[in-house]
Amino acid sequence: MAFWWPLLVLGFAYALCRFLLMLIPPNVPSIDVDASDVLDDGKAKENCFIYIPSRGRTLEKVQCYEPATMKYLGYFPALKPDEVRERVAQARKAQKIWARSSFKQRRQFLRILLKYIIEHQELICEISSRDTGKTMVDASLGEIMTTCEKITWLLSEGERWLKPEYRSSGWSMLHKTAKVEFHPLGVIGAIVSWNYPFHNIFNPMLAAVFSGNGVVIKVSEHASWSGCFYLRIIQAALVAVGAPDNLVDVITGFAETGEALVSSVDKVIFVGSPGVGKTIMRNASDTLIPVTLELGGKDAFIVCEDVDVSHVAQIAVRAALQSSGQNCAGAERFYVHRGIYSKFVAEVVRIVKSVSAGPPLSGKYDMGAICMQEHSEKLQNLVNDAMDKGAELACRGSFGNLGGDAVDQFFPPTVLVNVDHTMQLMQEEAFGPILPIMKFSSDEEVVKLANDSRYGLGCAVFSGSKRRAKEIASQIHCGMAAINDFASNYMCQSLPFGGVKDSGFGRFAGVEGLRACCLMKSVVEDRWWPFIKTKIPKPIQYPVAENGFEFQEYLVEALYGMNVWDRLRALINVLKMLTEQNTIPSSSSSSMKRRSD
């Protein structure tokens, strides 16, 4: 006891000091970001007219408007290939300086961003809402919480996973140390989607910058207005920590802009559709750069008969209607056990009937607008195809007061029953607020149904038996699974995010996503340098001795033999051969003479 008592006192004192240090707020400077030109103060502005999108595309400008009101927001240039290459070149110069930055400096950059986000949640969410039509609550869930969680994880664990990682050196290299070093790749190129404009910029940027890279992000033409404002936040935080100019950049444009970015950077992260993802792969093959592709999903939401129906129904509706269903990890196929099917559908219908859709900043609406022009028409076509093939419309939510010019940008939350896999709605990614609910009778059947998809991003399985839910989830071919929850994987930022099949490959988020921004270099060095060095054994030195292969046979058995006696016997033979070789200095010349004969 006399020995342990001092250790206990020291341990308690250490824990107390750590706790007291946690109470001291970190010294994090505030940054000032000009938002005067993006605030909607209700006053009439000269350019605030109703925008009528053209059917074609004006390739010189990216026109921006509010999907929920059709109010015009302005335009941004569609950058030409030469302009893109110049932006990347500037980022590359800045990255060479930033690569030498300390983790302390990088963490301070993250803390400044975190402080600004927390203090300006309403501003960030309002800008996202205006540019994409989502509600403030949806923006908070998908933009603010996810980004804050990623920053917090990087602050806590980022440096640990980027430090050299020591590995086993193996039997033959016991005198060596083996490690993996993680070096910046250079300039990361990200081409991101419009559905979460704030997080989709910050997600690749945070991993790239923290791992010592520069990053150039091509934002969607459907969310360029917000993306260019969010860049100001990043730039202000970089200035505050003394980072070089142009380390992070946001560019606007169309396909030509994205193609130029792919051909100029050292790695590409893409979030979008399978079709565009395949084009990016082809373009990236010209320079043989790595790519990470997140291409959407058709996630299965499985409900077994032993669940709390009212509890799971609430989760199901959120899983389908979050951000008006424009969620890559959203639930798109609902499989409910036959024993509770009617009860589950009735509960979902009750909830959905209470949901109203409307302009998110002009009243209390549960759901906002559809961001992309003409997407509502696609959603209705999917519903029509399902009903033509036997599906029934169980219910639809309601609309609020929509402006006449914006009516096509909204789609009511919709519940369909008696659906099956012959319907396009159960095969194509809908990306909208539709709940198609299908019956199943056994666990084997629902696994088969869930795997009957060209997508494989994630799944959610609900059962009163956790063991049963885990067993079902383990058989579904996808990149992520949530047990008795929906999409909780992404809030665990230590986990990788990504899928299989047409959902893409590679991972962002987590340790895997952070290290994917790095050149992983294997390094081997002498453990006891300069006392023990690598020396080629005499029998296999050039010119190779006559018994060189025999020596190798004994050496292999000494290192990897099946039992200790075989190893010892082989080791004795190895030592014997080495001793004989050292006592016969003329062995080399004998070997040469043998060969000449």
FIMITOR-87970 format. One record per residue (C-alpha): residue number from 1; x, y, z. Coordinates in nm, 2 decimals, always signed. Layout:
<sites>
NUM / X / Y / Z
...
</sites>
This chain:
<sites>
1 / +0.00 / +0.00 / +0.00
2 / +0.29 / +0.23 / +0.08
3 / +0.41 / +0.19 / -0.28
4 / +0.07 / +0.26 / -0.44
5 / -0.03 / +0.55 / -0.23
6 / +0.20 / +0.81 / -0.39
7 / +0.09 / +0.69 / -0.74
8 / -0.27 / +0.74 / -0.65
9 / -0.20 / +1.09 / -0.52
10 / -0.01 / +1.18 / -0.84
11 / -0.28 / +1.04 / -1.06
12 / -0.55 / +1.23 / -0.88
13 / -0.35 / +1.55 / -0.89
14 / -0.30 / +1.51 / -1.27
15 / -0.67 / +1.45 / -1.33
16 / -0.75 / +1.75 / -1.12
17 / -0.51 / +1.97 / -1.31
18 / -0.65 / +1.85 / -1.64
19 / -1.01 / +1.93 / -1.52
20 / -0.91 / +2.28 / -1.41
21 / -0.74 / +2.34 / -1.74
22 / -1.06 / +2.25 / -1.92
23 / -1.23 / +2.53 / -1.73
24 / -1.00 / +2.79 / -1.87
25 / -1.15 / +2.91 / -2.20
26 / -0.91 / +2.89 / -2.50
27 / -0.78 / +3.22 / -2.64
28 / -0.96 / +3.21 / -2.98
29 / -0.97 / +3.54 / -3.17
30 / -1.29 / +3.65 / -3.34
31 / -1.30 / +3.71 / -3.72
32 / -1.51 / +3.97 / -3.90
33 / -1.68 / +3.86 / -4.22
34 / -1.87 / +4.11 / -4.44
35 / -2.22 / +3.98 / -4.49
36 / -2.39 / +4.31 / -4.58
37 / -2.45 / +4.20 / -4.94
38 / -2.61 / +3.87 / -4.85
39 / -2.84 / +3.97 / -4.57
40 / -3.21 / +3.98 / -4.66
41 / -3.33 / +4.28 / -4.46
42 / -3.67 / +4.30 / -4.63
43 / -3.59 / +4.62 / -4.81
44 / -3.64 / +4.63 / -5.19
45 / -3.32 / +4.61 / -5.39
46 / -3.27 / +4.69 / -5.75
47 / -3.18 / +4.33 / -5.84
48 / -3.44 / +4.15 / -5.63
49 / -3.67 / +4.06 / -5.92
50 / -3.84 / +3.73 / -5.99
51 / -3.61 / +3.52 / -6.19
52 / -3.74 / +3.30 / -6.47
53 / -3.47 / +3.03 / -6.54
54 / -3.41 / +2.96 / -6.91
55 / -3.43 / +2.61 / -7.04
56 / -3.08 / +2.64 / -7.18
57 / -2.77 / +2.73 / -7.00
58 / -2.58 / +3.06 / -7.03
59 / -2.22 / +2.93 / -7.03
60 / -2.06 / +3.26 / -6.94
61 / -2.25 / +3.32 / -6.61
62 / -2.39 / +3.11 / -6.33
63 / -2.73 / +3.26 / -6.25
64 / -2.84 / +3.23 / -5.88
65 / -3.19 / +3.26 / -5.74
66 / -3.39 / +3.15 / -5.44
67 / -3.58 / +2.82 / -5.52
68 / -3.85 / +2.90 / -5.27
69 / -3.94 / +3.24 / -5.40
70 / -3.76 / +3.27 / -5.73
71 / -3.60 / +3.59 / -5.61
72 / -3.29 / +3.68 / -5.81
73 / -2.96 / +3.66 / -5.61
74 / -2.70 / +3.76 / -5.87
75 / -2.45 / +3.58 / -6.09
76 / -2.10 / +3.45 / -6.08
77 / -1.85 / +3.39 / -6.36
78 / -1.82 / +3.04 / -6.52
79 / -1.45 / +3.01 / -6.51
80 / -1.26 / +2.90 / -6.82
81 / -1.00 / +2.62 / -6.81
82 / -0.71 / +2.86 / -6.81
83 / -0.86 / +3.05 / -6.52
84 / -0.91 / +2.73 / -6.33
85 / -0.55 / +2.62 / -6.39
86 / -0.43 / +2.96 / -6.26
87 / -0.63 / +2.93 / -5.94
88 / -0.48 / +2.58 / -5.88
89 / -0.13 / +2.71 / -5.95
90 / -0.19 / +2.98 / -5.68
91 / -0.31 / +2.73 / -5.44
92 / -0.01 / +2.51 / -5.51
93 / +0.23 / +2.79 / -5.42
94 / +0.04 / +2.85 / -5.10
95 / +0.04 / +2.48 / -5.01
96 / +0.42 / +2.46 / -5.02
97 / +0.43 / +2.71 / -4.74
98 / +0.13 / +2.56 / -4.55
99 / +0.28 / +2.21 / -4.56
100 / +0.54 / +2.33 / -4.31
101 / +0.28 / +2.47 / -4.07
102 / +0.25 / +2.32 / -3.72
103 / -0.05 / +2.12 / -3.59
104 / -0.09 / +2.40 / -3.33
105 / -0.14 / +2.65 / -3.61
106 / -0.39 / +2.42 / -3.79
107 / -0.59 / +2.36 / -3.47
108 / -0.61 / +2.73 / -3.41
109 / -0.76 / +2.77 / -3.76
110 / -1.02 / +2.51 / -3.67
111 / -1.10 / +2.68 / -3.34
112 / -1.15 / +3.02 / -3.51
113 / -1.39 / +2.85 / -3.76
114 / -1.58 / +2.67 / -3.48
115 / -1.62 / +2.99 / -3.28
116 / -1.76 / +3.18 / -3.58
117 / -2.00 / +2.90 / -3.67
118 / -2.14 / +2.88 / -3.32
119 / -2.18 / +3.26 / -3.30
120 / -2.33 / +3.29 / -3.65
121 / -2.56 / +2.99 / -3.68
122 / -2.86 / +3.19 / -3.80
123 / -2.67 / +3.37 / -4.07
124 / -2.51 / +3.05 / -4.21
125 / -2.85 / +2.87 / -4.20
126 / -3.04 / +3.16 / -4.36
127 / -2.79 / +3.18 / -4.65
128 / -2.82 / +2.80 / -4.70
129 / -3.20 / +2.83 / -4.68
130 / -3.21 / +3.11 / -4.94
131 / -2.98 / +2.93 / -5.19
132 / -3.13 / +2.58 / -5.16
133 / -3.48 / +2.62 / -5.02
134 / -3.43 / +2.41 / -4.70
135 / -3.58 / +2.51 / -4.37
136 / -3.37 / +2.66 / -4.09
137 / -3.40 / +2.34 / -3.88
138 / -3.29 / +2.12 / -4.18
139 / -3.00 / +2.36 / -4.23
140 / -2.90 / +2.34 / -3.86
141 / -2.91 / +1.96 / -3.87
142 / -2.73 / +1.91 / -4.20
143 / -2.50 / +2.22 / -4.21
144 / -2.41 / +2.33 / -3.86
145 / -2.41 / +2.01 / -3.65
146 / -2.22 / +1.80 / -3.89
147 / -1.96 / +2.06 / -3.95
148 / -1.91 / +2.13 / -3.58
149 / -1.88 / +1.76 / -3.51
150 / -1.61 / +1.73 / -3.78
151 / -1.41 / +2.02 / -3.64
152 / -1.44 / +1.89 / -3.29
153 / -1.32 / +1.54 / -3.40
154 / -1.02 / +1.69 / -3.59
155 / -0.93 / +1.90 / -3.28
156 / -0.94 / +1.59 / -3.06
157 / -0.79 / +1.33 / -3.28
158 / -0.66 / +1.47 / -3.61
159 / -0.30 / +1.51 / -3.52
160 / -0.29 / +1.16 / -3.37
161 / -0.39 / +1.00 / -3.70
162 / -0.15 / +1.21 / -3.91
163 / +0.16 / +1.13 / -3.70
164 / +0.39 / +0.85 / -3.81
165 / +0.24 / +0.51 / -3.74
166 / +0.48 / +0.24 / -3.63
167 / +0.41 / -0.11 / -3.76
168 / +0.55 / -0.45 / -3.70
169 / +0.88 / -0.51 / -3.87
170 / +0.85 / -0.89 / -3.91
171 / +1.09 / -1.17 / -3.82
172 / +1.35 / -1.10 / -4.10
173 / +1.37 / -0.73 / -4.01
174 / +1.38 / -0.73 / -3.63
175 / +1.68 / -0.50 / -3.64
176 / +1.46 / -0.24 / -3.83
177 / +1.18 / +0.00 / -3.73
178 / +0.89 / +0.02 / -3.98
179 / +0.65 / +0.31 / -4.00
180 / +0.41 / +0.49 / -4.22
181 / +0.44 / +0.86 / -4.27
182 / +0.16 / +1.09 / -4.38
183 / +0.26 / +1.37 / -4.61
184 / +0.03 / +1.62 / -4.79
185 / -0.06 / +1.53 / -5.14
186 / -0.05 / +1.89 / -5.27
187 / -0.37 / +2.05 / -5.39
188 / -0.70 / +1.86 / -5.34
189 / -0.98 / +1.93 / -5.59
190 / -1.33 / +1.89 / -5.47
191 / -1.65 / +1.90 / -5.69
192 / -1.94 / +1.92 / -5.45
193 / -2.32 / +1.90 / -5.47
194 / -2.57 / +2.17 / -5.39
195 / -2.79 / +2.00 / -5.12
196 / -2.58 / +2.11 / -4.82
197 / -2.37 / +2.40 / -4.96
198 / -2.20 / +2.49 / -4.63
199 / -2.10 / +2.15 / -4.51
200 / -2.02 / +2.02 / -4.86
201 / -1.75 / +2.30 / -4.88
202 / -1.63 / +2.26 / -4.53
203 / -1.61 / +1.88 / -4.53
204 / -1.33 / +1.84 / -4.78
205 / -1.17 / +2.17 / -4.69
206 / -1.12 / +2.08 / -4.32
207 / -0.96 / +1.75 / -4.40
208 / -0.74 / +1.89 / -4.67
209 / -0.62 / +2.19 / -4.48
210 / -0.56 / +2.01 / -4.15
211 / -0.35 / +1.75 / -4.34
212 / -0.13 / +2.02 / -4.49
213 / -0.29 / +2.05 / -4.84
214 / -0.43 / +2.33 / -5.04
215 / -0.78 / +2.29 / -5.18
216 / -0.98 / +2.43 / -5.47
217 / -1.36 / +2.36 / -5.45
218 / -1.59 / +2.37 / -5.75
219 / -1.93 / +2.44 / -5.61
220 / -2.25 / +2.34 / -5.79
221 / -2.41 / +2.59 / -6.02
222 / -2.72 / +2.55 / -5.81
223 / -2.55 / +2.68 / -5.49
224 / -2.28 / +2.92 / -5.61
225 / -2.42 / +3.22 / -5.42
226 / -2.39 / +3.07 / -5.08
227 / -2.06 / +2.90 / -5.16
228 / -1.89 / +3.22 / -5.25
229 / -2.00 / +3.37 / -4.92
230 / -1.89 / +3.07 / -4.72
231 / -1.54 / +3.11 / -4.87
232 / -1.51 / +3.45 / -4.70
233 / -1.54 / +3.28 / -4.36
234 / -1.26 / +3.04 / -4.45
235 / -1.04 / +3.31 / -4.58
236 / -1.09 / +3.53 / -4.27
237 / -0.99 / +3.24 / -4.05
238 / -0.68 / +3.16 / -4.26
239 / -0.57 / +3.52 / -4.24
240 / -0.61 / +3.51 / -3.86
241 / -0.36 / +3.23 / -3.83
242 / -0.11 / +3.38 / -4.08
243 / -0.18 / +3.12 / -4.35
244 / -0.07 / +3.21 / -4.71
245 / -0.32 / +3.36 / -4.95
246 / -0.51 / +3.14 / -5.19
247 / -0.46 / +2.82 / -4.99
248 / -0.84 / +2.76 / -5.02
249 / -1.04 / +2.87 / -5.31
250 / -1.39 / +2.83 / -5.44
251 / -1.46 / +2.84 / -5.81
252 / -1.79 / +2.86 / -6.01
253 / -1.89 / +2.73 / -6.34
254 / -2.02 / +2.43 / -6.53
255 / -1.88 / +2.10 / -6.67
256 / -1.59 / +2.27 / -6.85
257 / -1.48 / +2.42 / -6.52
258 / -1.50 / +2.09 / -6.34
259 / -1.30 / +1.91 / -6.61
260 / -1.02 / +2.16 / -6.59
261 / -1.01 / +2.12 / -6.21
262 / -0.98 / +1.74 / -6.24
263 / -0.69 / +1.77 / -6.48
264 / -0.50 / +2.02 / -6.26
265 / -0.50 / +1.88 / -5.90
266 / -0.34 / +1.59 / -5.71
267 / -0.66 / +1.43 / -5.59
268 / -1.03 / +1.46 / -5.66
269 / -1.32 / +1.43 / -5.42
270 / -1.66 / +1.43 / -5.60
271 / -2.01 / +1.43 / -5.46
272 / -2.28 / +1.39 / -5.72
273 / -2.44 / +1.14 / -5.96
274 / -2.30 / +0.81 / -6.10
275 / -2.30 / +0.94 / -6.45
276 / -2.08 / +1.24 / -6.38
277 / -1.87 / +1.03 / -6.14
278 / -1.78 / +0.80 / -6.43
279 / -1.68 / +1.10 / -6.64
280 / -1.45 / +1.23 / -6.36
281 / -1.29 / +0.88 / -6.34
282 / -1.21 / +0.88 / -6.71
283 / -1.07 / +1.23 / -6.69
284 / -0.87 / +1.15 / -6.38
285 / -0.71 / +0.85 / -6.56
286 / -0.52 / +1.09 / -6.78
287 / -0.31 / +1.21 / -6.49
288 / -0.35 / +0.90 / -6.28
289 / -0.46 / +1.09 / -5.97
290 / -0.67 / +0.92 / -5.69
291 / -1.04 / +0.99 / -5.67
292 / -1.30 / +0.96 / -5.40
293 / -1.66 / +0.93 / -5.54
294 / -1.98 / +0.96 / -5.33
295 / -2.25 / +0.91 / -5.59
296 / -2.57 / +0.90 / -5.39
297 / -2.78 / +0.61 / -5.27
298 / -3.11 / +0.43 / -5.25
299 / -3.09 / +0.34 / -4.88
300 / -3.32 / +0.07 / -4.73
301 / -3.51 / +0.15 / -4.41
302 / -3.61 / -0.19 / -4.26
303 / -3.87 / -0.22 / -3.99
304 / -3.92 / -0.56 / -3.81
305 / -4.25 / -0.65 / -3.64
306 / -4.11 / -0.62 / -3.28
307 / -4.05 / -0.24 / -3.28
308 / -4.22 / +0.05 / -3.11
309 / -4.42 / +0.16 / -3.42
310 / -4.49 / +0.52 / -3.32
311 / -4.12 / +0.57 / -3.23
312 / -3.99 / +0.43 / -3.55
313 / -4.25 / +0.61 / -3.76
314 / -4.12 / +0.95 / -3.65
315 / -3.77 / +0.85 / -3.74
316 / -3.89 / +0.72 / -4.08
317 / -4.06 / +1.05 / -4.17
318 / -3.75 / +1.25 / -4.07
319 / -3.53 / +1.01 / -4.28
320 / -3.75 / +1.07 / -4.59
321 / -3.83 / +1.44 / -4.55
322 / -3.50 / +1.59 / -4.41
323 / -3.41 / +1.87 / -4.65
324 / -3.71 / +1.79 / -4.86
325 / -3.57 / +1.44 / -4.93
326 / -3.26 / +1.59 / -5.10
327 / -3.02 / +1.40 / -4.88
328 / -2.77 / +1.15 / -5.02
329 / -2.80 / +0.93 / -4.71
330 / -3.18 / +0.97 / -4.70
331 / -3.41 / +0.67 / -4.67
332 / -3.56 / +0.60 / -5.01
333 / -3.70 / +0.24 / -4.97
334 / -3.91 / +0.14 / -4.67
335 / -3.96 / -0.23 / -4.60
336 / -4.20 / -0.30 / -4.32
337 / -4.29 / -0.64 / -4.18
338 / -4.63 / -0.77 / -4.29
339 / -4.74 / -0.81 / -3.92
340 / -4.73 / -0.43 / -3.85
341 / -4.76 / -0.29 / -4.20
342 / -5.11 / -0.14 / -4.16
343 / -5.03 / +0.00 / -3.82
344 / -4.70 / +0.15 / -3.94
345 / -4.85 / +0.30 / -4.25
346 / -5.14 / +0.46 / -4.05
347 / -4.89 / +0.62 / -3.81
348 / -4.67 / +0.75 / -4.10
349 / -4.98 / +0.89 / -4.28
350 / -5.09 / +1.07 / -3.96
351 / -4.75 / +1.24 / -3.93
352 / -4.71 / +1.33 / -4.30
353 / -5.06 / +1.48 / -4.31
354 / -4.94 / +1.73 / -4.05
355 / -4.64 / +1.83 / -4.26
356 / -4.67 / +2.15 / -4.46
357 / -4.43 / +2.27 / -4.73
358 / -4.36 / +2.63 / -4.81
359 / -4.11 / +2.91 / -4.84
360 / -3.89 / +2.84 / -4.54
361 / -3.81 / +3.20 / -4.44
362 / -4.16 / +3.34 / -4.48
363 / -4.36 / +3.13 / -4.23
364 / -4.36 / +2.82 / -4.00
365 / -4.32 / +2.54 / -4.25
366 / -4.20 / +2.19 / -4.18
367 / -4.04 / +2.14 / -4.53
368 / -3.89 / +2.37 / -4.78
369 / -3.85 / +2.38 / -5.16
370 / -3.70 / +2.15 / -5.42
371 / -3.37 / +2.31 / -5.52
372 / -3.32 / +2.21 / -5.88
373 / -3.54 / +2.34 / -6.16
374 / -3.77 / +2.08 / -6.31
375 / -3.69 / +1.82 / -6.04
376 / -4.05 / +1.83 / -5.91
377 / -4.16 / +1.71 / -6.26
378 / -3.92 / +1.41 / -6.23
379 / -4.06 / +1.32 / -5.89
380 / -4.41 / +1.33 / -6.01
381 / -4.32 / +1.10 / -6.30
382 / -4.18 / +0.85 / -6.05
383 / -4.51 / +0.86 / -5.86
384 / -4.71 / +0.83 / -6.17
385 / -4.51 / +0.53 / -6.29
386 / -4.56 / +0.36 / -5.95
387 / -4.93 / +0.42 / -5.95
388 / -4.97 / +0.29 / -6.31
389 / -4.81 / -0.03 / -6.19
390 / -5.04 / -0.08 / -5.89
391 / -4.91 / +0.14 / -5.61
392 / -5.16 / +0.34 / -5.41
393 / -5.14 / +0.70 / -5.28
394 / -5.18 / +0.68 / -4.91
395 / -5.16 / +1.05 / -4.84
396 / -4.98 / +1.38 / -4.92
397 / -4.88 / +1.67 / -4.71
398 / -5.00 / +2.02 / -4.76
399 / -4.87 / +2.34 / -4.92
400 / -4.84 / +2.68 / -4.76
401 / -4.88 / +3.01 / -4.94
402 / -4.67 / +2.97 / -5.25
403 / -4.59 / +3.24 / -5.49
404 / -4.72 / +3.17 / -5.84
405 / -4.37 / +3.19 / -5.98
406 / -4.23 / +2.94 / -5.74
407 / -4.50 / +2.67 / -5.74
408 / -4.30 / +2.43 / -5.96
409 / -4.02 / +2.44 / -5.70
410 / -4.22 / +2.26 / -5.44
411 / -4.33 / +1.90 / -5.40
412 / -4.56 / +1.77 / -5.13
413 / -4.45 / +1.50 / -4.89
414 / -4.60 / +1.18 / -5.04
415 / -4.67 / +0.83 / -4.90
416 / -4.72 / +0.54 / -5.14
417 / -4.82 / +0.18 / -5.04
418 / -4.83 / -0.15 / -5.22
419 / -4.51 / -0.07 / -5.41
420 / -4.27 / -0.33 / -5.56
421 / -3.94 / -0.35 / -5.74
422 / -4.09 / -0.33 / -6.09
423 / -4.15 / +0.04 / -6.02
424 / -3.88 / +0.30 / -6.11
425 / -3.94 / +0.46 / -5.77
426 / -3.78 / +0.16 / -5.60
427 / -3.48 / +0.15 / -5.84
428 / -3.38 / +0.51 / -5.92
429 / -3.26 / +0.76 / -5.67
430 / -3.56 / +0.99 / -5.62
431 / -3.39 / +1.26 / -5.41
432 / -3.73 / +1.39 / -5.30
433 / -3.98 / +1.37 / -5.01
434 / -4.14 / +1.04 / -5.11
435 / -4.20 / +0.74 / -4.88
436 / -4.26 / +0.42 / -5.08
437 / -4.35 / +0.15 / -4.82
438 / -4.33 / -0.22 / -4.91
439 / -4.42 / -0.54 / -4.71
440 / -4.19 / -0.82 / -4.63
441 / -4.25 / -1.16 / -4.46
442 / -3.91 / -1.28 / -4.34
443 / -3.56 / -1.16 / -4.27
444 / -3.43 / -1.36 / -4.57
445 / -3.68 / -1.18 / -4.80
446 / -3.60 / -0.83 / -4.68
447 / -3.22 / -0.89 / -4.71
448 / -3.28 / -0.99 / -5.07
449 / -3.50 / -0.69 / -5.14
450 / -3.25 / -0.45 / -4.98
451 / -2.97 / -0.59 / -5.19
452 / -3.17 / -0.56 / -5.51
453 / -3.04 / -0.22 / -5.60
454 / -2.75 / -0.08 / -5.80
455 / -2.67 / +0.15 / -5.51
456 / -2.50 / +0.06 / -5.19
457 / -2.45 / +0.37 / -4.97
458 / -2.62 / +0.28 / -4.64
459 / -2.91 / +0.12 / -4.46
460 / -3.11 / +0.14 / -4.14
461 / -3.25 / -0.16 / -3.96
462 / -3.50 / -0.15 / -3.67
463 / -3.58 / -0.44 / -3.44
464 / -3.66 / -0.50 / -3.08
465 / -3.37 / -0.75 / -3.09
466 / -3.04 / -0.57 / -3.14
467 / -2.89 / -0.91 / -3.24
468 / -3.15 / -0.96 / -3.51
469 / -3.11 / -0.61 / -3.65
470 / -2.73 / -0.65 / -3.66
471 / -2.76 / -0.98 / -3.84
472 / -2.99 / -0.83 / -4.11
473 / -2.76 / -0.53 / -4.15
474 / -2.45 / -0.74 / -4.18
475 / -2.60 / -0.91 / -4.49
476 / -2.68 / -0.59 / -4.68
477 / -2.41 / -0.49 / -4.93
478 / -2.35 / -0.13 / -4.85
479 / -2.09 / +0.10 / -4.69
480 / -2.27 / +0.20 / -4.37
481 / -2.54 / +0.06 / -4.14
482 / -2.74 / +0.22 / -3.86
483 / -2.89 / -0.01 / -3.60
484 / -3.22 / +0.11 / -3.46
485 / -3.14 / +0.46 / -3.60
486 / -3.11 / +0.65 / -3.92
487 / -2.79 / +0.80 / -4.07
488 / -2.63 / +0.84 / -3.72
489 / -2.31 / +0.72 / -3.89
490 / -2.23 / +1.06 / -4.02
491 / -2.25 / +1.23 / -3.68
492 / -1.98 / +0.99 / -3.57
493 / -1.70 / +1.17 / -3.75
494 / -1.44 / +0.91 / -3.66
495 / -1.62 / +0.68 / -3.91
496 / -1.56 / +0.67 / -4.28
497 / -1.84 / +0.77 / -4.51
498 / -1.90 / +0.61 / -4.85
499 / -2.06 / +0.32 / -5.03
500 / -2.02 / +0.05 / -5.29
501 / -2.16 / -0.03 / -5.64
502 / -2.31 / +0.28 / -5.81
503 / -2.28 / +0.47 / -5.48
504 / -1.91 / +0.51 / -5.55
505 / -1.59 / +0.41 / -5.37
506 / -1.33 / +0.56 / -5.14
507 / -1.42 / +0.73 / -4.82
508 / -1.43 / +1.08 / -4.67
509 / -1.47 / +1.15 / -4.30
510 / -1.30 / +0.95 / -4.03
511 / -0.94 / +0.83 / -4.01
512 / -0.97 / +0.69 / -4.36
513 / -1.10 / +1.01 / -4.51
514 / -0.83 / +1.22 / -4.34
515 / -0.55 / +0.99 / -4.45
516 / -0.69 / +0.98 / -4.80
517 / -0.57 / +1.34 / -4.83
518 / -0.21 / +1.22 / -4.77
519 / +0.07 / +1.05 / -4.95
520 / +0.13 / +0.74 / -4.74
521 / +0.50 / +0.68 / -4.73
522 / +0.65 / +0.35 / -4.59
523 / +0.98 / +0.41 / -4.41
524 / +1.22 / +0.15 / -4.28
525 / +1.54 / +0.24 / -4.08
526 / +1.79 / +0.07 / -3.86
527 / +1.67 / +0.02 / -3.50
528 / +2.02 / +0.03 / -3.34
529 / +2.21 / +0.25 / -3.59
530 / +2.51 / +0.27 / -3.62
531 / +2.59 / -0.04 / -3.40
532 / +2.38 / -0.29 / -3.61
533 / +2.36 / -0.24 / -3.98
534 / +2.23 / -0.44 / -4.27
535 / +2.50 / -0.66 / -4.42
536 / +2.46 / -0.90 / -4.71
537 / +2.55 / -1.26 / -4.59
538 / +2.86 / -1.39 / -4.75
539 / +2.69 / -1.68 / -4.94
540 / +2.47 / -1.45 / -5.13
541 / +2.71 / -1.16 / -5.19
542 / +2.81 / -1.11 / -5.55
543 / +2.95 / -1.33 / -5.70
544 / +2.70 / -1.57 / -5.53
545 / +2.86 / -1.87 / -5.36
546 / +2.79 / -2.22 / -5.48
547 / +2.59 / -2.30 / -5.17
548 / +2.39 / -1.97 / -5.19
549 / +2.05 / -2.13 / -5.25
550 / +2.11 / -2.39 / -4.98
551 / +2.19 / -2.10 / -4.74
552 / +1.86 / -1.93 / -4.84
553 / +1.67 / -2.25 / -4.78
554 / +1.81 / -2.28 / -4.42
555 / +1.75 / -1.91 / -4.36
556 / +1.38 / -1.93 / -4.46
557 / +1.32 / -2.23 / -4.24
558 / +1.50 / -2.06 / -3.95
559 / +1.27 / -1.76 / -3.98
560 / +0.94 / -1.92 / -4.07
561 / +0.97 / -2.29 / -3.97
562 / +0.65 / -2.46 / -3.84
563 / +0.80 / -2.55 / -3.50
564 / +1.08 / -2.43 / -3.27
565 / +1.29 / -2.74 / -3.33
566 / +1.29 / -2.70 / -3.70
567 / +1.39 / -2.34 / -3.66
568 / +1.67 / -2.41 / -3.42
569 / +1.81 / -2.68 / -3.65
570 / +1.80 / -2.45 / -3.95
571 / +1.95 / -2.17 / -3.75
572 / +2.25 / -2.39 / -3.66
573 / +2.30 / -2.47 / -4.02
574 / +2.28 / -2.10 / -4.12
575 / +2.54 / -2.01 / -3.85
576 / +2.76 / -2.31 / -3.96
577 / +2.75 / -2.19 / -4.32
578 / +2.83 / -1.84 / -4.23
579 / +3.13 / -1.96 / -4.01
580 / +3.26 / -2.18 / -4.29
581 / +3.22 / -1.90 / -4.54
582 / +3.42 / -1.66 / -4.32
583 / +3.70 / -1.91 / -4.28
584 / +3.74 / -1.97 / -4.65
585 / +3.85 / -1.63 / -4.79
586 / +3.91 / -1.79 / -5.13
587 / +3.55 / -1.89 / -5.18
588 / +3.48 / -1.60 / -5.40
589 / +3.76 / -1.68 / -5.64
590 / +3.66 / -2.05 / -5.64
591 / +3.31 / -1.95 / -5.74
592 / +3.44 / -1.74 / -6.02
593 / +3.67 / -2.01 / -6.14
594 / +3.37 / -2.26 / -6.13
595 / +3.16 / -2.03 / -6.33
596 / +3.44 / -1.97 / -6.59
597 / +3.48 / -2.35 / -6.62
</sites>
